[in-house]
Amino acid sequence: MPTNLDYIIAALTGEIDDGGASFESVVHYNIDCPHVEGETDLPCDNPNVEPCRDICVPCKIEWLYGEYDEW
């Protein structure tokens, strides 16, 4: 029986053929904001912008594909 981990891995590696819906859903619901408070030049670094799926998912995806700087 598949596990939640199996589903997350399958969604993030594109193994689920649903037009990217699973990928976006896993990113939105299972990955917290990777940025620390006070960072600037982020899409949500604006007092007039409320973080939401349309803003956060692209930002999280950019972070996921970014280079990891420390192990």
Residue pairs with C-beta under 8 A, 6 or more apart in sequence:
7 22
7 26
8 26
8 30
9 15
10 16
10 22
11 22
11 23
11 25
11 26
12 23
12 26
12 27
12 64
14 23
16 22
16 23
24 57
27 57
27 60
27 61
27 64
28 53
28 56
28 57
28 60
31 60
31 64
33 51
33 56
33 59
33 60
34 60
34 63
35 42
35 59
35 63
39 45
42 59
43 49
43 55
43 56
43 58
43 59
44 51
44 55
44 56
44 59
49 55
